[in-house]
């Protein structure tokens, strides 16, 4: 009888040992699979989603971060690379095609492969936001034309300065730009503003 009990105990211990071994193996497999998954999520998936989110925010004049374009500030507009990089960081950059610089007239024409009637109010907001940003950052730029497939807007530095009552230097401060340019875009009708920017053209 004792011999039978001992055999059963040994057998039970052996089964428990096998169960423990199986559990340990399962845990090892889970850890082996979890580590690469964690690394992939932490260093690839999440950062990519953050980048996509940031890029989307940068497309919209209401959520664009002006501080991200401050590095393109220049006294002169002649640097094609600088101008291209500046516009590629401004709202609606996903619709940009080509741009032309006229060094004698100190003007720039930016072509967009989109229609204003498709983009809606964001197109007019971008005209106000982008032209203001460029005049603030590029010292000798005098005129900007933003050409969409169905409409074109020409804005002059003089009109922008008239709107703000003089030189645009104070708008180089990020807080001032947000307060005087971005916030009004969100809370006010941009029709009168746009008419003032494009008058005489």
C-alpha positions, 0 to 999 in steps of 0.5 A: 500500500505504501509502495503504491502511494509512493509511486503515485506521489512520485508520478504526481511530482513528475506531472507537476514538474512537467507542468512547471516546465511547460509553463516556464517554456510558455513564459519564455516564448511570450517574453521572446515575442513580447520584447520585439513587439514592444521595441517595434511599438516604442520606436517605430509605430508610435513615433510614426503616428506622432509624425503623421499627427504633427504633419496633419496639424502643420497643414492647418493654419489654425493648428500650425506651429509658427516656431517650426518655420522661424529657422527660415528667417532671412533678410533676402528672398534670393535663396531658392532652397530657403524659400522652398523649405519655408513653404514646404513647412507652411499650411497646404504644403501637400498641395504645392507644385512649383514656385517662381521667384522674380528677384527684380520685382521681389515677388514669388508665385506659388502654384497649388494643385488644388481648387479653393472650392474643394479646400474651402475656408482653409484655402483663404486662411492659408493665404492669410497665414502663409503670406503673413508668415513669409513677409514676417520672415523674409525681409525684402519680399514685397509680393506673393501670389498663391495660385490655385487651380480655380483662383489666385490671390495676390498679397503685397507687403504694403497691404499686410503692413497696413493691416497691422499698422506698420512694420511686422517685426513684432510678429517674429515673436511666436506668442505675438504671431499666435495672438495677432495672426492665428487666433483671429483666423480661428475666431473671426470671419476672414472675408474683410481681412482677405479683401484688405490683403488683396486690395489693388490687385 
